[in-house]
Amino acid sequence: MHVLWPIVAVLAAGARETVYEYDVAVGPAARELEIEARIPRAASGCFEVGEGLETYVAAAEVKEGGRWRPIERTNRCFDVPGGKSVPIRYRFQLAEAAAAASADRRRRRVYEDRGGFFAPPTMFLLRPAAFAEGRYRLKVETPRGLHFVTGLERAGGNTYEGRIEFMDGMPYAVITPDEPSKLRVRGGEIEWVTMPGDLSVPRDAVARWIQTSAEAVAGYFGAFPVPRVAVIVVPPGGTSGGGGGSTMGFGGAAIRIGVRRNVADGTDWVLVHEMVHLALPNLGPDERWLEEGLSTYVEPIARARAGQLTPAQVWGSFVRYMPQGLPPPTEGEANPSAERRQRWGRTYWGGALYWLLADIELLEQTRGRVGLDDVLAAVRREGGDIRVRWDVGELFASAERTAGVPVLRDVHARPVLVPGVDELEAVWRRLGIRRTRDAVELDDEAPLAWIRRRITTGAGATR
């Protein structure tokens, strides 16, 4: 990242709420970030940056009695005096941190990619180590020829704001020479930027890929899940993403996505998968299977409703892959690689199976009045998206207010299709899905064929 970042913490004018206001200035070569901050009166004690990055904080000082003095550090903890509002300043050695973290970027998430820098602000902002209440305000200044792009919620211009408790998980940010572009979709805006390198496909093809992916997601949910998302596009061969994708929230939303060869022909599915993640609140590590399962389930359905897939393709993929989400016939797998595949399958396809069963039962119990898409649209209207944390019980309560039945809670409380295979085959038969040698055939005379059609077309079928 070639940027200088100004950061300052102050009390909000005319308000009681505590505000940490930061000013960050990005240097011409992004070797360092120069950071100033005013720490509010309510804060005290240990402050920290991203794990393992404290050694790249240089010349940290606090101003007391009109004079600057060094801030002491013990392990990860920078000892900022409490009891009064104090200015602090320090430098963050971004280039050195990126070089050192290159072998461990999954944990530290700060690195350089062909002249662009990638790091969530969580990595370099000194913040309370213990839980604190209030807000932060972040202002970022970049030199000519460099741009700062982040998923943080914008407060105007180059200033961003959010809840202080979300500072431990801020969404992605980059400093790049590429000028950001904006796309509109129903209910939201996408600000996208590329990391340095050869995209391998024309830029207008990348823009169409982002637009059509966003429109498919907005079509399923009735509107785009968040008002604004930053999409960081990584060219092939880059260190900051490869050909996959990942999504981060808390006080904003950002997606990191790699360019693959099939972007230009409209068959790529990964970005739709990542955009579906925007629609669900952060539910915590124990419910990751629900988050990944929802994206796995909704992605092909959203694409079918947008005309990018046929219903037979959707159900053919479900029939082929959902058995990977079933519990194993025996506990305890001796082969470590098989155990990893099993965990992956239970997370992604086991989660997708949960949402399929919930969708079917919602439509059955409400006689077609409410499906999963209706429930999730209501969750969005109630403020439940990736920008916030919810307990899974809040998700269930929202669904029950919309549907009038506790389907999500009930399906969550029971083992999904144990022991599995025969029960799953019965689901396919009831939906009117028959295996053929190479694909599937759809039977419109099956008992739940109307539900199958409703899921893949969004049409208001009732029974």
Residue pairs with C-beta under 8 A, 6 or more apart in sequence:
1 26
1 30
1 33
1 94
1 112
1 116
1 117
1 118
1 119
1 146
1 148
1 173
1 174
1 175
1 176
2 26
2 27
2 28
2 29
2 30
2 115
2 116
2 117
2 142
2 143
2 145
2 146
2 175
2 177
3 24
3 25
3 26
3 27
3 30
3 33
3 117
3 140
3 141
3 142
3 143
3 146
3 148
3 175
4 24
4 25
4 26
4 27
4 33
4 34
4 141
4 142
4 143
5 22
5 23
5 24
5 25
5 26
5 33
5 34
5 35
5 124
5 138
5 140
5 141
5 148
6 22
6 23
6 24
6 25
6 34
6 35
6 36
6 139
6 140
6 141
7 21
7 22
7 23
7 24
7 35
7 36
7 37
7 125
7 138
7 139
8 21
8 22
8 23
8 36
8 37
8 38
8 87
8 137
8 139
9 19
9 20
9 21
9 22
9 37
9 38
9 39
9 40
9 43
9 85
9 136
10 19
10 20
10 21
10 38
10 40
10 85
10 137
11 18
11 19
11 40
11 41
11 85
12 18
12 19
12 135
17 134
17 135
18 40
18 41
18 42
18 43
18 132
18 133
18 134
18 135
18 164
19 40
19 134
19 135
19 136
19 137
20 37
20 38
20 39
20 40
20 43
20 127
20 134
20 135
20 136
20 137
20 164
21 37
21 38
21 136
21 137
21 138
21 139
22 35
22 36
22 37
22 125
22 136
22 137
22 138
22 139
23 35
23 36
23 37
23 139
23 141
24 33
24 34
24 35
24 138
24 139
24 140
24 141
25 33
25 34
25 35
25 141
26 33
26 140
26 141
26 142
26 143
26 146
26 148
26 175
27 33
27 34
27 143
28 143
29 95
30 94
30 95
30 117
30 146
30 175
31 93
31 94
31 95
31 96
32 58
32 91
32 92
32 93
32 94
32 95
33 91
33 92
33 94
33 124
34 89
34 91
35 89
35 90
35 91
35 92
35 124
35 125
35 126
36 87
36 88
36 89
37 87
37 88
37 89
37 125
37 126
38 85
38 86
38 87
38 88
39 47
39 80
39 85
39 86
39 87
39 88
40 85
40 134
41 82
41 83
41 84
41 85
42 132
42 134
43 80
43 82
43 128
43 132
44 80
44 81
44 82
44 83
45 79
45 80
45 82
45 128
45 129
45 130
46 76
46 77
46 78
46 79
46 80
46 128
46 129
46 130
47 77
47 78
47 79
47 80
47 126
47 127
47 128
47 129
48 54
48 76
48 77
48 78
48 126
48 127
48 129
49 56
49 57
49 92
49 123
49 124
49 125
49 126
49 127
50 108
50 109
50 110
50 122
50 123
50 124
51 76
51 107
51 108
52 101
52 104
52 107
52 108
53 97
53 101
53 108
53 110
53 123
53 124
54 73
54 75
54 76
54 78
56 92
56 93
56 94
56 96
56 97
56 100
56 124
57 73
57 78
57 90
57 91
57 92
57 93
57 124
57 126
58 90
58 91
58 92
58 93
59 70
59 89
59 90
59 91
60 70
60 71
60 73
60 78
60 88
60 89
60 90
60 126
61 68
61 69
61 70
61 71
61 88
61 89
61 90
62 68
62 69
62 71
62 80
62 81
62 86
62 87
62 88
63 86
63 87
63 88
63 89
64 81
64 86
68 89
71 78
71 79
71 80
71 88
71 90
72 78
72 79
73 79
76 129
77 129
78 126
80 86
80 88
80 126
88 126
90 126
92 124
94 110
94 117
94 119
94 124
95 112
95 117
97 108
97 110
97 119
97 123
97 124
98 110
98 111
98 112
98 117
98 119
99 112
101 108
101 109
101 110
101 111
102 111
102 112
102 239
105 111
105 239
108 123
109 118
109 119
109 120
109 123
110 117
110 118
110 119
110 123
110 124
111 117
111 118
111 119
111 239
111 240
112 118
112 239
113 195
113 196
113 197
113 234
113 238
113 239
113 240
114 195
114 196
114 197
114 238
115 177
115 196
116 174
116 175
116 176
116 177
116 178
116 195
116 196
116 240
117 174
117 175
117 176
118 172
118 173
118 174
118 195
118 232
118 240
118 256
119 173
119 174
120 150
120 169
120 170
120 171
120 172
120 173
120 248
121 138
121 150
121 152
121 167
121 170
121 173
122 167
122 168
122 169
122 170
125 136
125 138
125 167
127 136
127 164
127 167
127 168
128 164
131 165
132 164
132 165
133 164
133 165
134 163
134 164
135 161
135 162
135 163
135 164
136 161
136 162
136 163
136 164
136 167
137 155
137 159
137 160
137 161
138 152
138 159
138 160
138 161
139 158
139 159
139 160
140 148
140 158
140 159
140 160
141 158
142 148
142 158
142 175
145 177
146 175
146 176
146 177
147 175
147 176
147 177
147 178
147 179
147 180
147 193
148 158
148 173
148 174
148 175
149 173
149 174
149 176
149 180
149 191
149 193
149 230
149 232
150 160
150 170
150 171
150 172
150 173
150 174
150 230
150 252
150 254
151 171
151 172
151 173
151 228
151 229
151 230
151 248
151 249
151 252
151 253
151 254
151 255
152 160
152 161
152 162
152 170
152 171
152 173
152 251
152 252
153 160
153 161
153 162
153 228
153 251
153 252
153 387
154 160
154 228
155 161
160 252
162 170
162 250
162 251
162 252
163 251
166 250
166 251
167 251
168 250
169 248
169 249
169 250
169 282
170 248
170 250
170 251
170 252
171 230
171 248
171 249
171 250
171 251
171 252
171 253
171 254
172 230
172 232
172 248
172 254
172 255
172 256
173 230
173 254
174 193
174 195
174 232
176 193
176 194
176 195
176 196
177 196
178 193
178 194
178 195
178 196
179 193
180 191
180 192
180 193
181 191
181 192
181 193
181 207
182 189
182 190
182 191
182 192
183 189
183 190
183 192
183 207
183 210
183 211
183 214
184 190
185 211
185 214
185 215
185 218
185 224
186 215
186 218
186 223
186 224
187 218
187 222
187 223
187 224
187 225
187 227
188 214
188 218
188 223
188 224
188 225
188 226
188 227
188 228
188 229
189 227
189 228
189 229
190 210
190 211
190 214
190 228
190 229
190 230
190 231
191 228
191 229
191 230
191 231
192 206
192 207
192 210
192 230
192 231
192 232
192 233
193 230
193 231
193 232
193 233
194 203
194 206
194 232
194 233
194 234
194 235
195 232
195 233
195 234
195 235
195 238
195 240
195 241
196 235
197 234
197 235
197 236
197 237
197 238
198 235
198 236
199 206
199 233
199 235
199 236
199 259
200 235
200 236
200 259
200 261
201 259
201 261
201 263
201 264
202 264
205 263
205 264
206 233
206 259
206 263
208 266
209 263
209 264
209 266
209 268
209 271
210 231
210 233
210 271
212 266
212 306
212 308
213 268
213 271
213 272
213 275
214 224
214 275
215 306
216 272
216 302
216 303
216 305
216 306
216 308
217 224
217 225
217 272
217 275
217 276
217 278
217 279
217 302
218 224
219 302
219 305
219 306
219 458
220 276
220 298
220 301
220 302
220 305
220 373
220 458
221 279
221 373
221 376
221 377
221 380
222 373
222 377
222 380
223 377
223 380
224 278
225 275
225 276
225 278
225 279
225 380
225 385
225 386
226 253
226 278
226 385
226 386
226 387
228 252
228 253
229 253
229 254
229 255
229 275
229 278
230 252
230 253
230 254
230 255
231 254
231 255
231 257
231 271
232 240
232 241
232 254
232 255
232 256
232 257
233 257
233 258
233 259
234 240
234 241
234 242
234 256
234 257
234 258
234 259
235 258
235 259
236 243
236 258
236 259
236 260
238 258
240 256
241 256
241 257
241 258
242 258
243 258
243 259
243 260
243 270
244 257
244 258
244 270
245 255
245 256
245 257
245 258
245 270
245 271
245 273
245 274
246 255
246 256
246 274
247 253
247 254
247 255
247 256
247 274
247 275
247 277
247 278
247 386
248 254
248 386
249 278
249 282
249 385
249 386
249 387
249 388
250 282
250 386
250 387
250 388
250 389
251 387
252 387
253 278
253 385
253 386
253 387
255 271
255 274
255 275
255 277
255 278
257 270
257 271
257 274
258 270
260 268
260 270
262 268
266 308
267 308
269 299
269 300
269 303
272 299
272 302
272 303
273 295
273 296
273 299
274 295
276 294
276 295
276 298
276 299
276 302
277 291
277 294
277 295
277 386
278 385
278 386
279 294
279 298
279 376
279 379
279 380
279 385
279 386
280 290
280 291
280 294
280 376
280 379
280 384
280 385
280 386
280 395
281 379
281 384
281 385
281 386
281 388
281 389
281 390
281 394
281 395
282 291
282 386
282 388
282 389
282 390
283 290
283 291
283 389
283 390
283 391
283 392
283 395
284 389
284 391
284 392
287 392
288 347
289 346
289 347
289 348
289 350
289 351
289 354
290 351
290 354
290 355
290 392
290 412
291 351
292 347
292 348
292 351
293 325
293 347
293 348
293 349
293 350
293 351
293 352
293 353
293 354
293 355
294 351
294 352
294 355
296 348
296 349
296 351
296 352
297 351
297 352
297 355
297 356
297 359
298 355
300 309
300 313
300 314
300 317
300 318
301 314
301 455
301 456
303 309
303 314
304 310
304 311
304 313
304 314
304 456
304 457
305 456
305 457
305 458
311 442
311 452
311 453
311 456
311 457
312 439
312 440
312 441
312 442
314 456
315 431
315 433
315 440
315 442
315 452
315 456
316 439
316 440
318 352
318 356
319 428
319 433
319 435
319 440
321 349
322 349
322 352
322 353
322 356
322 424
323 349
323 420
323 421
323 424
324 341
324 344
324 345
324 348
324 349
324 350
325 345
325 346
325 348
325 349
325 350
325 351
325 352
325 353
325 416
326 350
326 353
326 416
326 417
326 419
326 420
326 421
326 424
327 346
327 350
327 415
327 416
327 417
327 418
327 419
327 420
328 342
329 419
329 420
333 339
333 342
350 416
353 416
353 417
353 424
354 411
354 412
354 416
355 372
356 427
357 411
357 416
357 417
357 427
358 372
358 407
358 408
358 411
359 371
359 372
359 451
359 455
360 427
360 431
360 448
360 451
361 407
361 410
361 411
362 370
362 371
362 372
362 375
362 403
362 405
362 407
363 370
363 371
363 451
363 454
363 455
364 448
364 451
365 403
365 405
365 407
366 403
366 404
366 405
367 462
367 463
368 450
368 451
368 454
368 460
368 461
368 462
368 463
369 462
370 402
370 403
370 404
371 454
371 455
373 458
374 402
374 403
375 398
375 399
375 402
375 403
375 408
378 398
378 399
378 401
378 402
379 385
379 395
379 398
379 399
382 398
384 390
384 394
384 395
384 398
392 412
395 408
396 406
396 408
396 409
396 412
399 406
399 407
399 408
399 409
400 406
400 408
400 409
417 423
417 424
417 427
428 434
428 435
429 446
430 446
430 447
430 448
431 446
431 448
431 449
431 451
431 452
432 442
432 443
432 444
432 445
432 446
432 447
432 448
432 449
432 452
433 440
433 441
433 442
433 443
433 446
433 452
434 440
434 441
434 442
434 443
442 449
442 452
443 449
444 453
446 452
450 461
450 462
450 463
451 461
451 463
453 459
453 461
454 460
454 461
